[in-house]
């Protein structure tokens, strides 16, 4: 179950409709009071939370969620028309897991939801991620293709790790840029393309696990 807290009925209904049509259970709420009433009966997998809400705003709701033992582990994605660096930092510093600025595409939102849900799942206890002939050992910071060790830069390793941790999820260039380089990185999305290109070259045949989704970003396919 995913909860969406959004006072704009057209956005709320579209988000809930899209979530339901992509395999999720979803419920929509207009304000914090409705959310906390629902939380007393059901703990969702994730909450989509707008900042500009009537009564208690999104940041206040986020703080309340994270200060409560019963709700602090629920991942939260902030949805807002306010896209300044300061607003992003405030949300992330208070425990938000991701930040999507309006207007956003529904498929991008679904990819973000899936990515966050994958990140909060228990990680492989062996510390290894595998896809095709590529094995990534998180603890040893080691990548091999068919057993042969591949030398990667730190950013190349982080890009590959993030893609492999989110197998089956299309990650946009903006998402990769934000997650790997940080929200304050003053760069362009072509930075991502350059790193993916060199990563593929170094992986050789193993580089085929990374698929380019034209006009969107990149995807590591499910095995």
N, CA, C and O of each residue as an XYZ file, in Angstrom:
892
protein
N       0.835     -1.200      0.000
C       0.000      0.000      0.000
C       0.872      1.253      0.000
O       1.840      1.353      0.754
N       0.507      2.216     -0.868
C       1.200      3.500     -0.929
C       0.185      4.608     -0.642
O      -0.900      4.636     -1.223
N       0.549      5.513      0.256
C      -0.297      6.659      0.577
C       0.215      7.888     -0.177
O       1.419      8.137     -0.228
N      -0.704      8.646     -0.757
C      -0.356      9.901     -1.431
C      -1.084     11.047     -0.743
O      -2.315     11.077     -0.709
N      -0.322     11.989     -0.194
C      -0.918     13.148      0.485
C      -0.725     14.367     -0.413
O       0.386     14.883     -0.534
N      -1.790     14.821     -1.032
C      -1.740     15.895     -2.034
C      -3.094     16.592     -2.051
O      -4.122     15.949     -2.262
N      -3.099     17.926     -1.827
C      -4.380     18.630     -1.761
C      -4.958     18.969     -3.130
O      -6.142     19.290     -3.232
N      -4.147     18.906     -4.186
C      -4.648     19.142     -5.545
C      -5.312     17.841     -6.019
O      -4.632     16.846     -6.267
N      -6.636     17.861     -6.142
C      -7.381     16.635     -6.438
C      -6.998     16.017     -7.779
O      -6.958     14.793     -7.907
N      -6.715     16.853     -8.784
C      -6.376     16.307    -10.103
C      -5.051     15.552    -10.055
O      -4.930     14.479    -10.646
N      -4.050     16.106     -9.353
C      -2.756     15.430     -9.223
C      -2.909     14.176     -8.377
O      -2.410     13.109     -8.734
N      -3.600     14.311     -7.258
C      -3.781     13.171     -6.346
C      -4.469     12.001     -7.046
O      -4.030     10.856     -6.936
N      -5.537     12.295     -7.757
C      -6.285     11.229     -8.436
C      -5.461     10.581     -9.545
O      -5.543      9.370     -9.749
N      -4.669     11.374    -10.261
C      -3.837     10.826    -11.326
C      -2.737      9.929    -10.757
O      -2.459      8.859    -11.298
N      -2.111     10.375     -9.656
C      -1.050      9.577     -9.019
C      -1.622      8.257     -8.514
O      -1.040      7.200     -8.759
N      -2.751      8.305     -7.814
C      -3.363      7.087     -7.277
C      -3.778      6.146     -8.411
O      -3.565      4.936     -8.336
N      -4.369      6.717     -9.455
C      -4.789      5.913    -10.617
C      -3.592      5.216    -11.256
O      -3.659      4.031    -11.581
N      -2.484      5.964    -11.438
C      -1.294      5.399    -12.075
C      -0.680      4.308    -11.204
O      -0.292      3.256    -11.711
N      -0.590      4.548     -9.913
C      -0.047      3.538     -9.001
C      -0.863      2.255     -9.075
O      -0.301      1.164     -9.164
N      -2.174      2.382     -9.039
C      -3.041      1.201     -9.084
C      -2.910      0.447    -10.402
O      -3.022     -0.779    -10.443
N      -2.672      1.195    -11.482
C      -2.552      0.555    -12.791
C      -1.154      0.008    -13.069
O      -0.910     -0.583    -14.121
N      -0.238      0.208    -12.123
C       1.099     -0.383    -12.262
C       1.354     -1.420    -11.164
O       2.498     -1.769    -10.871
N       0.258     -1.906    -10.562
C       0.384     -3.028     -9.649
C       0.430     -2.709     -8.168
O       0.576     -3.615     -7.348
N       0.309     -1.434     -7.806
C       0.339     -1.052     -6.394
C      -1.082     -0.837     -5.856
O      -2.002     -0.497     -6.599
N      -1.228     -1.044     -4.560
C      -2.424     -0.562     -3.873
C      -2.121      0.867     -3.463
O      -1.000      1.167     -3.052
N      -3.091      1.744     -3.566
C      -2.824      3.157     -3.253
C      -4.074      3.838     -2.711
O      -5.197      3.509     -3.094
N      -3.856      4.794     -1.812
C      -4.930      5.621     -1.270
C      -4.461      7.070     -1.243
O      -3.284      7.345     -1.013
N      -5.389      7.995     -1.479
C      -5.057      9.406     -1.492
C      -5.669     10.165     -0.328
O      -6.759      9.835      0.140
N      -4.954     11.190      0.134
C      -5.413     12.014      1.251
C      -5.110     13.484      0.935
O      -4.158     13.797      0.219
N      -5.943     14.379      1.487
C      -5.783     15.803      1.180
C      -4.948     16.552      2.206
O      -4.447     17.638      1.916
N      -4.787     15.988      3.412
C      -4.064     16.711      4.465
C      -3.517     15.745      5.507
O      -3.796     14.546      5.481
N      -2.723     16.304      6.432
C      -2.062     15.512      7.451
C      -3.018     14.775      8.376
O      -2.760     13.632      8.756
N      -4.126     15.422      8.744
C      -5.077     14.785      9.663
C      -5.585     13.471      9.095
O      -5.660     12.466      9.802
N      -5.933     13.485      7.813
C      -6.435     12.264      7.161
C      -5.346     11.196      7.126
O      -5.617     10.015      7.347
N      -4.117     11.617      6.848
C      -3.002     10.672      6.793
C      -2.810      9.973      8.129
O      -2.732      8.746      8.183
N      -2.732     10.746      9.209
C      -2.448     10.153     10.517
C      -3.614      9.296     11.018
O      -3.406      8.346     11.773
N      -4.819      9.625     10.606
C      -5.962      8.782     10.942
C      -5.817      7.430     10.234
O      -6.058      6.383     10.834
N      -5.424      7.459      8.963
C      -5.241      6.220      8.204
C      -4.079      5.402      8.751
O      -4.131      4.172      8.759
N      -3.025      6.087      9.210
C      -1.844      5.394      9.741
C      -2.151      4.638     11.029
O      -1.437      3.705     11.395
N      -3.205      5.043     11.703
C      -3.573      4.340     12.936
C      -4.142      2.953     12.639
O      -4.236      2.107     13.529
N      -4.521      2.728     11.378
C      -5.098      1.439     10.982
C      -4.242      0.667      9.984
O      -4.395     -0.547      9.848
N      -3.346      1.356      9.288
C      -2.587      0.710      8.218
C      -1.246      1.406      8.034
O      -1.196      2.628      7.890
N      -0.151      0.632      8.039
C       1.177      1.193      7.785
C       1.550      0.888      6.338
O       1.691     -0.281      5.978
N       1.710      1.904      5.506
C       1.994      1.685      4.085
C       3.452      1.344      3.826
O       4.304      1.475      4.706
N       3.727      0.900      2.591
C       5.102      0.646      2.158
C       5.860      1.947      1.960
O       7.071      2.010      2.168
N       5.132      2.993      1.553
C       5.768      4.259      1.186
C       4.724      5.363      1.219
O       3.536      5.115      1.013
N       5.183      6.596      1.484
C       4.292      7.761      1.470
C       4.813      8.786      0.460
O       5.988      9.152      0.484
N       3.927      9.242     -0.424
C       4.209     10.362     -1.326
C       3.608     11.596     -0.653
O       2.409     11.638     -0.378
N       4.447     12.595     -0.391
C       4.027     13.698      0.480
C       4.310     15.058     -0.145
O       5.462     15.411     -0.397
N       3.255     15.808     -0.389
C       3.400     17.175     -0.899
C       3.855     18.089      0.236
O       3.556     17.828      1.402
N       4.580     19.166     -0.102
C       5.007     20.113      0.935
C       3.915     21.136      1.237
O       3.588     21.378      2.399
N       3.349     21.739      0.182
C       2.360     22.793      0.371
C       0.987     22.184      0.607
O       0.252     21.900     -0.339
N       0.643     21.986      1.882
C      -0.631     21.387      2.260
C      -1.387     22.307      3.216
O      -0.766     23.100      3.923
N      -2.710     22.216      3.248
C      -3.482     23.022      4.216
C      -3.226     22.518      5.635
O      -3.048     21.319      5.849
N      -3.210     23.429      6.594
C      -2.947     23.036      7.976
C      -1.480     22.693      8.157
O      -0.614     23.541      7.945
N      -1.199     21.490      8.537
C       0.167     21.030      8.741
C       0.857     20.833      7.385
O       0.365     20.077      6.547
N       2.005     21.514      7.162
C       2.659     21.364      5.861
C       3.466     20.059      5.805
O       3.614     19.361      6.808
N       3.980     19.751      4.620
C       4.659     18.483      4.401
C       5.882     18.261      5.272
O       6.142     17.141      5.712
N       6.639     19.336      5.521
C       7.837     19.200      6.360
C       7.446     18.873      7.802
O       8.091     18.046      8.446
N       6.397     19.514      8.308
C       5.908     19.207      9.657
C       5.436     17.762      9.744
O       5.710     17.065     10.720
N       4.726     17.322      8.712
C       4.247     15.934      8.680
C       5.425     14.974      8.662
O       5.431     13.969      9.372
N       6.423     15.291      7.843
C       7.615     14.450      7.741
C       8.310     14.321      9.095
O       8.688     13.223      9.504
N       8.477     15.455      9.790
C       9.114     15.440     11.116
C       8.322     14.572     12.095
O       8.898     13.817     12.879
N       7.006     14.692     12.038
C       6.150     13.915     12.934
C       6.258     12.422     12.623
O       6.303     11.595     13.534
N       6.300     12.084     11.342
C       6.449     10.683     10.933
C       7.759     10.099     11.455
O       7.787      8.992     11.993
N       8.843     10.857     11.288
C      10.172     10.355     11.634
C      10.433     10.354     13.146
O      11.377      9.716     13.611
N       9.607     11.058     13.901
C       9.785     11.081     15.359
C       8.951     10.017     16.066
O       9.054      9.834     17.279
N       8.121      9.319     15.287
C       7.246      8.293     15.852
C       7.812      6.908     15.551
O       8.091      6.583     14.397
N       7.977      6.106     16.579
C       8.575      4.774     16.424
C       7.808      3.923     15.422
O       8.413      3.139     14.691
N       6.488      4.065     15.376
C       5.654      3.233     14.508
C       5.756      3.616     13.035
O       5.473      2.798     12.161
N       6.164      4.871     12.753
C       6.152      5.342     11.360
C       7.511      5.800     10.842
O       7.640      6.132      9.664
N       8.534      5.822     11.709
C       9.817      6.410     11.303
C      10.518      5.650     10.182
O      11.335      6.223      9.461
N      10.202      4.352     10.029
C      10.864      3.562      8.995
C      10.145      3.607      7.654
O      10.639      3.040      6.680
N       8.999      4.262      7.579
C       8.268      4.339      6.306
C       9.020      5.274      5.360
O       9.236      6.434      5.709
N       9.430      4.808      4.170
C      10.104      5.709      3.232
C       9.149      6.784      2.721
O       7.958      6.540      2.526
N       9.699      7.980      2.509
C       8.886      9.124      2.088
C       9.525      9.793      0.872
O      10.719     10.092      0.865
N       8.707     10.019     -0.151
C       9.139     10.805     -1.315
C       8.363     12.113     -1.282
O       7.132     12.108     -1.251
N       9.078     13.232     -1.290
C       8.430     14.539     -1.271
C       8.003     14.930     -2.683
O       8.757     14.762     -3.641
N       6.792     15.449     -2.798
C       6.261     15.947     -4.071
C       5.975     17.433     -3.892
O       5.194     17.813     -3.020
N       6.599     18.271     -4.707
C       6.380     19.696     -4.500
C       6.732     20.524     -5.715
O       7.571     20.142     -6.530
N       6.072     21.672     -5.822
C       6.383     22.620     -6.887
C       7.575     23.475     -6.503
O       8.129     24.190     -7.337
N       7.967     23.401     -5.240
C       9.110     24.187     -4.770
C      10.379     23.387     -5.042
O      10.609     22.345     -4.427
N      11.201     23.882     -5.966
C      12.350     23.096     -6.388
C      13.698     23.700     -6.065
O      14.705     23.330     -6.670
N      13.733     24.628     -5.116
C      15.015     25.253     -4.799
C      15.908     24.284     -4.037
O      15.438     23.330     -3.418
N      17.207     24.556     -4.099
C      18.185     23.716     -3.399
C      17.873     23.654     -1.905
O      17.995     22.598     -1.285
N      17.472     24.784     -1.330
C      17.190     24.848      0.107
C      16.047     23.912      0.476
O      16.136     23.181      1.462
N      14.974     23.932     -0.308
C      13.824     23.082     -0.018
C      14.191     21.607     -0.102
O      13.727     20.796      0.701
N      15.027     21.264     -1.081
C      15.467     19.870     -1.217
C      16.260     19.447      0.011
O      16.040     18.371      0.567
N      17.178     20.299      0.425
C      18.029     19.977      1.576
C      17.194     19.820      2.837
O      17.421     18.895      3.616
N      16.226     20.715      3.050
C      15.365     20.639      4.235
C      14.636     19.297      4.274
O      14.593     18.633      5.310
N      14.066     18.906      3.135
C      13.342     17.638      3.081
C      14.247     16.450      3.346
O      13.902     15.565      4.129
N      15.397     16.426      2.702
C      16.327     15.304      2.865
C      16.907     15.263      4.267
O      17.068     14.186      4.842
N      17.222     16.423      4.819
C      17.782     16.476      6.171
C      16.789     15.995      7.228
O      17.185     15.550      8.305
N      15.515     16.087      6.918
C      14.493     15.646      7.867
C      14.029     14.214      7.609
O      13.040     13.763      8.187
N      14.747     13.501      6.739
C      14.489     12.073      6.584
C      13.791     11.634      5.328
O      13.478     10.452      5.187
N      13.526     12.565      4.381
C      12.909     12.152      3.115
C      13.876     11.264      2.338
O      15.091     11.454      2.399
N      13.332     10.300      1.613
C      14.165      9.373      0.851
C      14.402      9.834     -0.576
O      15.377      9.430     -1.209
N      13.524     10.669     -1.078
C      13.708     11.202     -2.433
C      12.847     12.448     -2.558
O      12.051     12.765     -1.674
N      13.024     13.155     -3.685
C      12.402     14.460     -3.865
C      12.044     14.616     -5.340
O      12.932     14.579     -6.192
N      10.767     14.789     -5.655
C      10.325     14.944     -7.046
C       9.650     16.303     -7.193
O       8.700     16.623     -6.479
N      10.160     17.091     -8.132
C       9.644     18.443     -8.326
C       8.574     18.471     -9.416
O       8.774     17.918    -10.497
N       7.450     19.110     -9.138
C       6.375     19.273    -10.120
C       6.796     20.284    -11.186
O       7.536     21.221    -10.885
N       6.341     20.111    -12.411
C       5.552     18.979    -12.907
C       6.450     17.773    -13.179
O       7.584     17.929    -13.632
N       5.945     16.583    -12.903
C       6.717     15.372    -13.144
C       5.884     14.399    -13.970
O       4.654     14.441    -13.946
N       6.564     13.527    -14.696
C       5.883     12.503    -15.473
C       5.505     11.342    -14.576
O       6.218     11.024    -13.624
N       4.387     10.713    -14.880
C       3.925      9.604    -14.049
C       4.890      8.416    -14.091
O       5.105      7.760    -13.072
N       5.465      8.140    -15.246
C       6.378      7.000    -15.339
C       7.672      7.270    -14.573
O       8.272      6.358    -14.004
N       8.094      8.540    -14.566
C       9.273      8.887    -13.763
C       8.953      8.665    -12.283
O       9.774      8.131    -11.537
N       7.763      9.075    -11.870
C       7.371      8.905    -10.466
C       7.345      7.424    -10.089
O       7.826      7.044     -9.022
N       6.782      6.589    -10.966
C       6.722      5.154    -10.690
C       8.124      4.580    -10.567
O       8.374      3.745     -9.698
N       9.046      5.017    -11.427
C      10.435      4.548    -11.344
C      11.063      4.960    -10.018
O      11.791      4.181     -9.403
N      10.781      6.184     -9.578
C      11.318      6.657     -8.293
C      10.757      5.825     -7.138
O      11.484      5.453     -6.217
N       9.468      5.541     -7.201
C       8.825      4.735     -6.162
C       9.482      3.355     -6.090
O       9.838      2.886     -5.009
N       9.639      2.712     -7.245
C      10.233      1.377     -7.280
C      11.676      1.410     -6.784
O      12.119      0.505     -6.077
N      12.405      2.460     -7.161
C      13.804      2.575     -6.745
C      13.914      2.709     -5.227
O      14.759      2.067     -4.602
N      13.063      3.543     -4.641
C      13.106      3.719     -3.181
C      12.712      2.423     -2.478
O      13.342      2.039     -1.493
N      11.686      1.752     -2.970
C      11.261      0.492     -2.349
C      12.359     -0.564     -2.425
O      12.540     -1.347     -1.493
N      13.084     -0.582     -3.530
C      14.197     -1.536     -3.647
C      15.310     -1.197     -2.656
O      15.920     -2.087     -2.064
N      15.565      0.098     -2.483
C      16.652      0.501     -1.585
C      16.370      0.150     -0.135
O      17.293     -0.136      0.628
N      15.097      0.171      0.252
C      14.783     -0.099      1.654
C      14.582     -1.582      1.938
O      14.423     -1.977      3.094
N      14.589     -2.406      0.894
C      14.516     -3.848      1.107
C      15.827     -4.331      1.705
O      16.869     -3.720      1.466
N      15.801     -5.428      2.489
C      17.045     -5.968      3.031
C      18.018     -6.291      1.914
O      17.666     -6.947      0.933
N      19.250     -5.823      2.074
C      20.260     -6.066      1.051
C      20.765     -7.497      1.118
O      20.634     -8.168      2.142
N      21.342     -7.955      0.018
C      21.939     -9.283     -0.064
C      22.929     -9.465      1.079
O      23.884     -8.698      1.204
N      22.704    -10.484      1.918
C      23.531    -10.677      3.103
C      24.977    -10.972      2.756
O      25.860    -10.763      3.588
N      25.239    -11.450      1.555
C      26.614    -11.752      1.154
C      27.362    -10.500      0.732
O      28.575    -10.537      0.525
N      26.636     -9.378      0.603
C      27.272     -8.140      0.156
C      27.571     -8.143     -1.329
O      28.348     -7.317     -1.808
N      26.951     -9.078     -2.075
C      27.214     -9.167     -3.508
C      25.960     -8.906     -4.324
O      24.855     -9.309     -3.960
N      26.168     -8.216     -5.444
C      25.110     -8.000     -6.423
C      25.551     -8.698     -7.700
O      26.709     -8.599     -8.105
N      24.618     -9.405     -8.331
C      24.977    -10.157     -9.530
C      23.961     -9.912    -10.629
O      22.757     -9.840    -10.381
N      24.465     -9.784    -11.846
C      23.607     -9.670    -13.024
C      24.395    -10.163    -14.222
O      25.443     -9.605    -14.547
N      23.905    -11.202    -14.883
C      24.640    -11.776    -16.001
C      25.999    -12.263    -15.536
O      26.105    -12.999    -14.555
N      27.051    -11.841    -16.257
C      28.419    -12.229    -15.900
C      29.088    -11.237    -14.958
O      30.261    -11.390    -14.618
N      28.333    -10.207    -14.531
C      28.900     -9.145    -13.695
C      28.563     -9.397    -12.225
O      27.406     -9.610    -11.864
N      29.591     -9.366    -11.396
C      29.418     -9.489     -9.946
C      30.040     -8.276     -9.275
O      31.183     -7.916     -9.560
N      29.286     -7.648     -8.386
C      29.769     -6.480     -7.653
C      29.754     -6.810     -6.170
O      28.700     -7.112     -5.611
N      30.914     -6.755     -5.530
C      31.039     -6.994     -4.101
C      31.090     -5.644     -3.396
O      32.066     -4.902     -3.513
N      30.018     -5.338     -2.660
C      29.888     -4.028     -2.030
C      30.956     -3.815     -0.965
O      31.592     -2.763     -0.915
N      31.148     -4.820     -0.113
C      32.075     -4.679      1.008
C      33.522     -4.557      0.551
O      34.285     -3.767      1.107
N      33.903     -5.336     -0.458
C      35.287     -5.325     -0.933
C      35.521     -4.287     -2.030
O      36.649     -4.091     -2.482
N      34.432     -3.620     -2.454
C      34.528     -2.612     -3.515
C      35.190     -3.226     -4.757
O      36.133     -2.672     -5.321
N      34.666     -4.380     -5.157
C      35.276     -5.184     -6.206
C      34.241     -5.533     -7.267
O      33.113     -5.904     -6.943
N      34.625     -5.414     -8.534
C      33.758     -5.794     -9.647
C      34.494     -6.800    -10.518
O      35.657     -6.599    -10.869
N      33.808     -7.883    -10.864
C      34.396     -8.881    -11.764
C      33.427     -9.183    -12.901
O      32.209     -9.113    -12.738
N      33.996     -9.522    -14.057
C      33.226     -9.992    -15.203
C      33.781    -11.358    -15.573
O      34.948    -11.481    -15.944
N      32.948    -12.377    -15.471
C      33.373    -13.768    -15.695
C      34.600    -14.103    -14.849
O      35.506    -14.804    -15.299
N      34.615    -13.593    -13.623
C      35.694    -13.882    -12.690
C      36.912    -12.997    -12.817
O      37.818    -13.070    -11.986
N      36.954    -12.162    -13.842
C      38.121    -11.278    -14.046
C      37.850     -9.917    -13.410
O      36.826     -9.291    -13.685
N      38.770     -9.462    -12.558
C      38.584     -8.197    -11.861
C      38.671     -7.015    -12.815
O      39.533     -6.964    -13.692
N      37.755     -6.062    -12.625
C      37.687     -4.858    -13.456
C      37.987     -3.641    -12.582
O      37.397     -3.479    -11.514
N      38.898     -2.796    -13.034
C      39.259     -1.593    -12.289
C      38.327     -0.442    -12.666
O      38.289     -0.008    -13.818
N      37.582      0.042    -11.680
C      36.655      1.148    -11.907
C      36.999      2.325    -11.011
O      37.554      2.152     -9.926
N      36.667      3.516    -11.472
C      36.790      4.686    -10.611
C      35.670      4.634     -9.572
O      34.739      3.841     -9.701
N      35.760      5.476     -8.546
C      34.745      5.500     -7.501
C      33.369      5.798     -8.084
O      32.401      5.120     -7.738
N      33.260      6.794     -8.959
C      31.964      7.163     -9.519
C      31.429      6.066    -10.431
O      30.227      5.801    -10.429
N      32.295      5.424    -11.208
C      31.861      4.322    -12.065
C      31.305      3.188    -11.212
O      30.281      2.592    -11.547
N      31.985      2.896    -10.111
C      31.532      1.843     -9.200
C      30.165      2.204     -8.617
O      29.272      1.359     -8.555
N      30.001      3.467     -8.189
C      28.744      3.896     -7.578
C      27.589      3.875     -8.579
O      26.463      3.518     -8.234
N      27.880      4.262     -9.823
C      26.851      4.208    -10.869
C      26.409      2.765    -11.088
O      25.213      2.474    -11.113
N      27.385      1.855    -11.248
C      27.067      0.444    -11.471
C      26.304     -0.137    -10.279
O      25.318     -0.854    -10.452
N      26.761      0.175     -9.091
C      26.090     -0.345     -7.881
C      24.644      0.132     -7.829
O      23.742     -0.666     -7.576
N      24.412      1.412     -8.063
C      23.062      1.961     -7.982
C      22.149      1.326     -9.029
O      20.992      1.015     -8.745
N      22.672      1.136    -10.237
C      21.897      0.493    -11.296
C      21.574     -0.960    -10.937
O      20.452     -1.420    -11.150
N      22.566     -1.684    -10.388
C      22.360     -3.098    -10.056
C      21.445     -3.270     -8.846
O      20.704     -4.249     -8.761
N      21.494     -2.328     -7.919
C      20.598     -2.385     -6.758
C      19.146     -2.155     -7.166
O      18.218     -2.535     -6.452
N      18.964     -1.524     -8.329
C      17.617     -1.195     -8.801
C      17.298     -1.895    -10.113
O      16.707     -1.308    -11.018
N      17.701     -3.165    -10.203
C      17.446     -3.946    -11.414
C      15.976     -3.891    -11.809
O      15.083     -4.021    -10.971
N      15.746     -3.697    -13.105
C      14.383     -3.660    -13.595
C      13.721     -2.307    -13.506
O      12.589     -2.140    -13.961
N      14.417     -1.319    -12.918
C      13.864      0.034    -12.769
C      14.611      0.990    -13.698
O      15.841      1.046    -13.681
N      13.867      1.738    -14.503
C      14.488      2.737    -15.371
C      14.872      3.943    -14.516
O      14.014      4.562    -13.886
N      16.161      4.273    -14.495
C      16.649      5.408    -13.715
C      17.006      6.544    -14.670
O      17.839      6.381    -15.562
N      16.373      7.679    -14.475
C      16.637      8.817    -15.346
C      18.028      9.387    -15.083
O      18.624      9.140    -14.034
N      18.527     10.141    -16.033
C      19.837     10.782    -15.861
C      19.833     11.722    -14.671
O      20.824     11.818    -13.947
N      18.709     12.424    -14.463
C      18.608     13.340    -13.320
C      18.688     12.586    -11.996
O      19.342     13.036    -11.055
N      18.016     11.435    -11.930
C      18.059     10.636    -10.699
C      19.489     10.175    -10.426
O      19.970     10.273     -9.297
N      20.162      9.675    -11.453
C      21.547      9.224    -11.292
C      22.454     10.382    -10.889
O      23.317     10.231    -10.025
N      22.257     11.527    -11.514
C      23.075     12.701    -11.203
C      22.888     13.109     -9.742
O      23.857     13.412     -9.046
N      21.647     13.112     -9.287
C      21.361     13.512     -7.911
C      21.907     12.504     -6.908
O      22.492     12.882     -5.893
N      21.710     11.210     -7.199
C      22.093     10.171     -6.254
C      23.601      9.954     -6.179
O      24.135      9.713     -5.097
N      24.286     10.034     -7.301
C      25.719      9.733     -7.325
C      26.564     10.982     -7.079
O      27.563     10.925     -6.363
N      26.170     12.099     -7.664
C      26.975     13.321     -7.532
C      26.443     14.265     -6.466
O      27.159     15.165     -6.028
N      25.210     14.077     -6.047
C      24.645     14.911     -4.996
C      23.811     16.055     -5.551
O      24.008     16.492     -6.685
N      22.877     16.533     -4.735
C      21.979     17.607     -5.163
C      22.713     18.912     -5.446
O      22.223     19.745     -6.209
N      23.889     19.099     -4.837
C      24.607     20.349     -5.030
C      25.652     20.257     -6.132
O      26.441     21.183     -6.319
N      25.665     19.134     -6.869
C      26.645     18.993     -7.947
C      26.256     19.889     -9.111
O      25.155     19.779     -9.650
N      27.156     20.764     -9.491
C      26.883     21.718    -10.561
C      27.323     21.114    -11.894
O      28.319     21.545    -12.476
N      26.595     20.137    -12.363
C      26.965     19.457    -13.594
C      25.762     19.277    -14.499
O      24.675     19.784    -14.222
N      25.971     18.552    -15.580
C      24.903     18.307    -16.530
C      24.681     16.814    -16.663
O      25.523     16.007    -16.268
N      23.526     16.453    -17.231
C      23.206     15.037    -17.339
C      24.168     14.308    -18.278
O      24.256     13.082    -18.222
N      24.893     15.030    -19.140
C      25.859     14.351    -20.014
C      27.000     13.745    -19.192
O      27.686     12.831    -19.649
N      27.196     14.263    -17.970
C      28.181     13.672    -17.059
C      27.845     12.194    -16.839
O      28.737     11.346    -16.821
N      26.561     11.894    -16.672
C      26.113     10.520    -16.475
C      26.423      9.692    -17.717
O      26.931      8.575    -17.611
N      26.120     10.236    -18.894
C      26.350      9.506    -20.145
C      27.825      9.150    -20.327
O      28.154      8.049    -20.769
N      28.705     10.082    -19.986
C      30.146      9.836    -20.119
C      30.580      8.694    -19.203
O      31.339      7.819    -19.620
N      30.106      8.697    -17.968
C      30.486      7.653    -17.022
C      29.910      6.295    -17.413
O      30.574      5.270    -17.251
N      28.688      6.279    -17.925
C      28.100      5.009    -18.361
C      28.862      4.473    -19.573
O      29.084      3.267    -19.682
N      29.257      5.354    -20.473
C      30.008      4.911    -21.654
C      31.337      4.276    -21.260
O      31.682      3.202    -21.754
N      32.088      4.935    -20.369
C      33.381      4.368    -19.952
C      33.179      3.101    -19.116
O      33.992      2.179    -19.168
N      32.095      3.066    -18.352
C      31.774      1.884    -17.554
C      31.519      0.691    -18.465
O      32.031     -0.401    -18.221
N      30.733      0.896    -19.508
C      30.465     -0.186    -20.466
C      31.744     -0.677    -21.132
O      31.950     -1.878    -21.310
N      32.595      0.272    -21.494
C      33.856     -0.098    -22.148
C      34.701     -0.982    -21.239
O      35.264     -1.982    -21.683
N      34.785     -0.612    -19.977
C      35.599     -1.371    -19.033
C      35.001     -2.760    -18.742
O      35.732     -3.726    -18.523
N      33.675     -2.841    -18.745
C      33.016     -4.116    -18.470
C      33.056     -5.061    -19.674
O      32.820     -6.261    -19.532
N      33.351     -4.523    -20.847
C      33.401     -5.358    -22.042
C      32.058     -5.996    -22.340
O      31.042     -5.304    -22.412
N      32.046     -7.322    -22.515
C      30.796     -8.028    -22.786
C      29.800     -7.845    -21.646
O      28.588     -7.850    -21.864
N      30.322     -7.681    -20.420
C      29.444     -7.481    -19.264
C      28.662     -6.187    -19.335
O      27.632     -6.045    -18.677
N      29.145     -5.233    -20.135
C      28.478     -3.945    -20.266
C      27.096     -4.035    -20.893
O      26.322     -3.079    -20.854
N      26.790     -5.198    -21.476
C      25.481     -5.383    -22.111
C      24.339     -5.396    -21.096
O      23.175     -5.254    -21.470
N      24.670     -5.567    -19.807
C      23.592     -5.572    -18.796
C      22.972     -4.183    -18.644
O      21.855     -4.053    -18.144
N      23.698     -3.144    -19.075
C      23.195     -1.770    -18.961
C      22.507     -1.383    -20.264
O      23.147     -1.292    -21.311
N      21.223     -1.159    -20.193
C      20.439     -0.818    -21.372
C      20.099      0.670    -21.371
O      19.702      1.218    -20.343
N      20.253      1.316    -22.512
C      19.868      2.723    -22.645
C      18.391      2.811    -22.995
O      17.939      2.195    -23.960
N      17.641      3.575    -22.214
C      16.229      3.816    -22.499
C      16.159      5.202    -23.140
O      16.270      6.225    -22.465
N      15.978      5.205    -24.424
C      16.077      6.447    -25.214
C      15.203      7.572    -24.651
O      14.002      7.402    -24.438
N      15.832      8.711    -24.420
C      15.121      9.882    -23.946
C      14.807      9.875    -22.458
O      14.205     10.818    -21.943
N      15.217      8.803    -21.757
C      14.902      8.709    -20.325
C      16.167      8.529    -19.498
O      16.543      9.419    -18.735
N      16.833      7.370    -19.648
C      18.002      7.106    -18.837
C      18.541      5.710    -19.046
O      18.750      5.287    -20.184
N      18.769      4.988    -17.963
C      19.419      3.670    -18.054
C      18.716      2.639    -17.172
O      18.010      2.961    -16.216
N      18.951      1.381    -17.552
C      18.294      0.271    -16.882
C      19.232     -0.939    -16.871
O      19.810     -1.289    -17.900
N      19.379     -1.569    -15.719
C      20.010     -2.885    -15.664
C      18.877     -3.892    -15.680
O      18.037     -3.913    -14.781
N      18.862     -4.726    -16.708
C      17.763     -5.667    -16.895
C      17.780     -6.767    -15.848
O      18.832     -7.150    -15.335
N      16.587     -7.266    -15.543
C      16.478     -8.409    -14.653
C      17.173     -9.610    -15.307
O      17.211     -9.711    -16.533
N      17.720    -10.519    -14.492
C      18.363    -11.704    -15.051
C      17.371    -12.543    -15.835
O      17.738    -13.584    -16.380
